[in-house]
């Protein structure tokens, strides 16, 4: 318990410097629950599972350093994830909604400071949300400094349209060589077209999905349980 509290206080001093000790501890626990490995859950009860996960990561890192294990191939398509339109719109809506809530807070505080009667209609300006989303879609400038996310659909020919709809764009900068990222990888065959890519700085960084490739969208509960059963049959030890 002593070492746990020492670690919590250390994190609290980093994320809430200058605040009271009680607030620093609460803030540190909140950061661990919500922002550390959130895919494993954001409940305090998941802290033990997260600790096991971090321990396994450390073990794998030490094995790589000791040359007992090969490092993971970052260009392997098992280690990649495609961000489709739904993910990108989710990011955009989250930022636009945060902007709306900040504007609501500002409008309400201004009304209070002027002694006016609070009005929901005046405080909630729906055009803030709408204009942020419209502007991003119209210009292609997305959250996170990304540009060219939304584009005018190429209608020169049917094949050009099909190619444009199945385009995959890497977030890597065009000014750097990135030789390994631009090269063909054995795992991309059947998923990414090995032939179609533009010339110039975009070569190898702008690709296209293979004709019969389909993007998976996750598992249903029943399929998820089937996968767990397969893993159990492989004698994999379950943590919980």
Secondary structure, DSSP 8 states (H G I E B T S, - for coil): -HHHHHHHHHHHHHHSTTS-HHHHHHHHHHHHHHHSSGGG-SSGGGHHHHHHHHHHHHHHHHHHHTTSS----TTSGGG-----HHHHHHHHHHHHHHHHHHHHHHHHHHHHHTT----HHHH--HHHHHHHHHHHHHH---GGG---SS-----SSHHHHHHHHTEEE--S-TTS--HHHHS--GGGTTTB-SS---SGGGTTTEEEB-TT--------HHHHHHHHHHHHHTT-----
